[in-house]
Amino acid sequence: MHLTARQRLTWAAHLFKAVFYQYHRPFGPQVRPLIPSDGVILDVGAHAGQFTKLCAQLVPDGHVYAFEPSPYALSILTKVVSLKGLGNVTIVDKGLSSAPGQEVLHLPIKKRGSVGFGLAHLGDDQSGRALLSFEIALMTLDAFVAEQGLSRIDFIKADVEGWELHMLRGGADSLAKMRPSLLLEVHEMTLARADTKPSDVFGFFNALDYAVFATHEHDGYRCQPVDHWTGNGDFLFVPKEKAGLVAVA
């Protein structure tokens, strides 16, 4: 992966923040009732590992699988996991989709030349921005479960910039059987880039008999029950049999 001098400086700054900062702290207390200490968590689109670090704390007797196919983000994530001594984290350098194969991942370049690696995405890019592009490997969640011999998944956090429905479709059997709770970003524009829409995501979970909560990251991940898409943001999808464990504000 070739980076300019400016991008190498940005990489160093991203690594520093990933190691020494901790974002999303209120996320832990909100979802802790849904996740046993020996649980299994999937962090899909792990980026620099901010959620991965929190998830590792939530399951000290369990395991976290951090999926990150971007070479840029992966170069940071691997160092974070090593430097923080996260022995219960396994990094998976593949993306999750509805079918195995290859796809091109786009990393936007900001106007000043730094890498917007948190906005890395699959699908068409018509923004006109400069991009770094990489071919990445894709697999399905169902295949991963079979490959690892997993008997449970308790929680999934996915931030895949519009590829959410493709990921869900590739794990339909596992999700129906294991019924994990999920935190997903549901954003109309990014979903459209992958030829899907918010109602498709909500319809998927409605068929599985899940309850839905709109969450508010900048208000302590406050949860509010909803029955439809209420605008761009993060949503917590919880099996109805576990919905009573969610603290509603």
C-alpha positions in Angstrom: 0.0 0.0 0.0 1.7 3.2 -1.2 1.0 6.3 0.8 2.2 9.9 0.3 4.1 11.7 3.0 1.0 13.5 4.1 -0.9 10.2 4.3 1.8 8.6 6.3 1.5 11.4 8.9 -2.2 10.9 8.9 -1.7 7.2 9.5 0.5 7.9 12.5 -2.2 10.2 13.9 -4.9 7.6 13.3 -2.8 5.0 15.1 -2.2 7.3 18.1 -5.9 7.9 18.5 -6.8 4.3 18.1 -4.4 3.2 20.8 -4.8 6.0 23.4 -8.4 7.3 22.8 -11.6 5.4 23.7 -14.7 6.5 21.8 -18.3 5.2 22.3 -17.8 4.5 26.0 -21.6 4.8 26.8 -22.2 2.0 24.3 -20.9 -0.6 26.8 -23.4 -0.1 29.7 -26.3 0.1 27.2 -25.7 -3.3 25.6 -24.1 -5.1 28.5 -27.5 -6.7 29.6 -27.7 -8.3 26.1 -24.2 -9.8 26.1 -23.0 -12.4 28.6 -19.3 -12.2 29.8 -18.5 -15.4 27.8 -20.4 -14.2 24.7 -19.3 -14.0 21.1 -19.3 -10.6 19.4 -18.7 -9.8 15.7 -17.3 -6.3 15.0 -18.0 -6.0 11.2 -16.2 -3.0 9.7 -13.8 -2.8 12.7 -11.8 0.1 11.2 -9.2 1.2 13.8 -10.7 -0.8 16.6 -12.6 1.6 18.8 -15.6 -0.7 19.1 -13.3 -3.8 19.1 -11.6 -2.6 22.3 -15.0 -2.0 24.0 -16.3 -5.4 22.8 -13.2 -7.1 24.2 -14.0 -5.7 27.6 -17.6 -6.8 27.4 -16.7 -10.4 26.9 -13.6 -11.1 29.0 -14.5 -14.8 29.0 -15.7 -14.8 25.4 -14.4 -13.8 22.0 -14.5 -11.0 19.5 -14.1 -11.4 15.7 -13.1 -8.1 14.1 -13.7 -8.0 10.4 -11.7 -5.4 8.5 -10.7 -5.9 4.8 -9.2 -2.4 4.2 -5.4 -2.6 4.0 -5.2 0.9 5.5 -7.5 0.2 8.5 -6.1 -3.3 8.9 -2.6 -1.9 9.3 -3.8 0.1 12.3 -6.2 -2.5 13.8 -3.5 -5.2 13.9 -1.2 -2.9 15.9 -4.0 -1.8 18.2 -4.9 -5.4 19.1 -1.3 -6.3 19.7 -0.3 -3.2 21.7 -3.5 -3.4 23.9 -2.9 -7.1 24.4 -6.4 -8.1 23.3 -6.0 -11.8 23.5 -9.7 -12.5 23.0 -9.8 -10.8 19.6 -9.3 -12.5 16.3 -8.9 -10.2 13.2 -10.5 -11.4 10.0 -9.2 -9.6 6.9 -12.3 -10.2 4.8 -15.6 -8.4 4.2 -19.0 -10.0 4.8 -21.5 -10.1 1.9 -24.4 -12.1 0.4 -22.0 -14.3 -1.5 -18.3 -15.1 -1.6 -16.1 -13.4 -4.1 -14.1 -10.3 -4.8 -15.1 -6.6 -4.6 -13.4 -3.2 -4.9 -13.2 -1.2 -1.7 -12.9 2.6 -2.1 -11.2 4.8 0.4 -11.9 8.5 -0.1 -9.1 11.0 -0.1 -9.9 14.2 1.7 -9.2 17.6 0.1 -6.0 18.1 2.2 -4.7 14.7 1.0 -5.4 12.6 4.1 -7.3 9.3 4.0 -10.9 9.2 5.0 -10.6 5.5 6.1 -13.7 5.6 8.2 -15.7 6.2 5.0 -14.3 3.2 3.1 -17.1 1.5 1.1 -18.1 -1.0 -1.5 -20.4 -0.3 -4.4 -20.5 2.5 -6.9 -18.9 5.8 -6.0 -20.2 8.8 -7.8 -18.9 11.5 -5.5 -16.2 12.7 -7.8 -13.7 12.5 -4.9 -10.2 11.1 -5.2 -10.0 7.5 -4.1 -7.7 4.8 -3.1 -9.1 1.5 -4.3 -8.3 -2.1 -3.3 -9.7 -5.5 -4.3 -10.8 -7.3 -1.2 -12.1 -10.8 -0.5 -15.7 -11.4 0.6 -17.3 -14.3 2.4 -20.7 -14.9 3.9 -21.5 -14.9 7.6 -23.0 -18.3 7.3 -19.8 -19.7 5.8 -17.8 -18.0 8.6 -20.0 -19.6 11.3 -19.5 -23.0 9.7 -15.8 -22.5 9.2 -15.3 -21.5 12.8 -17.7 -24.0 14.2 -19.6 -21.3 16.1 -22.5 -22.4 18.2 -23.5 -18.9 19.2 -23.3 -15.2 18.3 -24.6 -12.8 20.9 -24.0 -9.4 19.4 -23.0 -7.9 16.0 -21.9 -4.3 15.5 -21.7 -3.5 11.8 -20.6 -0.2 10.2 -20.0 -1.1 6.5 -21.1 2.1 4.8 -24.2 0.8 3.0 -23.3 -2.9 2.6 -25.4 -3.9 5.7 -28.2 -5.7 3.8 -25.7 -7.7 1.8 -24.0 -8.8 5.0 -27.4 -9.7 6.6 -28.5 -11.8 3.6 -25.3 -13.8 3.7 -25.9 -14.6 7.4 -29.7 -15.2 7.2 -29.5 -18.8 8.5 -27.1 -18.0 11.4 -29.1 -14.9 12.4 -32.4 -16.9 12.4 -30.9 -19.7 14.5 -28.7 -17.7 16.9 -30.7 -14.5 17.2 -28.0 -12.1 18.2 -28.7 -8.4 18.9 -27.2 -6.0 16.3 -26.1 -2.4 16.2 -26.3 -1.1 12.6 -26.0 2.2 10.8 -28.9 2.7 8.5 -28.2 5.5 6.1 -30.3 6.1 3.1 -27.6 7.5 0.8 -25.0 4.8 1.6 -27.6 2.0 1.2 -28.6 3.4 -2.2 -24.9 3.1 -3.2 -25.4 -0.7 -2.7 -28.8 -0.7 -4.4 -30.7 -1.2 -1.2 -32.8 1.0 1.0 -33.7 1.4 4.8 -37.1 -0.3 4.4 -35.2 -3.4 3.1 -33.2 -3.5 6.3 -36.2 -3.1 8.5 -38.2 -5.6 6.5 -35.4 -8.2 7.1 -35.7 -7.9 10.8 -39.4 -7.7 10.9 -39.5 -11.1 9.3 -37.3 -12.4 12.1 -39.6 -10.9 14.8 -37.1 -8.3 16.1 -37.7 -5.2 18.1 -36.0 -2.0 16.9 -34.6 0.9 18.9 -33.2 4.2 17.5 -30.0 5.0 19.3 -28.4 8.3 19.8 -24.6 8.1 19.9 -24.1 11.7 21.1 -26.6 11.2 23.9 -25.1 8.2 25.6 -26.6 5.8 23.1 -30.0 6.6 24.5 -32.5 4.1 23.1 -36.0 4.8 21.7 -38.3 2.1 20.4 -39.4 2.6 16.8 -41.3 0.5 14.3 -39.9 2.0 11.1 -36.9 3.9 9.8 -36.9 7.4 11.4 -34.0 8.9 9.6 -30.3 8.3 9.2 -28.6 7.0 12.3 -27.7 3.9 14.3 -30.4 1.4 15.2 -30.3 -1.4 17.7 -32.1 -4.6 16.5 -33.0 -6.9 19.3 -34.9 -10.3 19.4 -38.3 -9.5 20.9 -37.8 -12.0 23.6 -34.8 -9.9 24.8 -36.3 -6.4 24.2 -37.1 -5.9 27.8 -33.4 -5.9 28.6 -32.9 -2.6 26.7 -33.0 0.5 28.8 -35.4 2.9 27.1 -35.2 6.7 27.8 
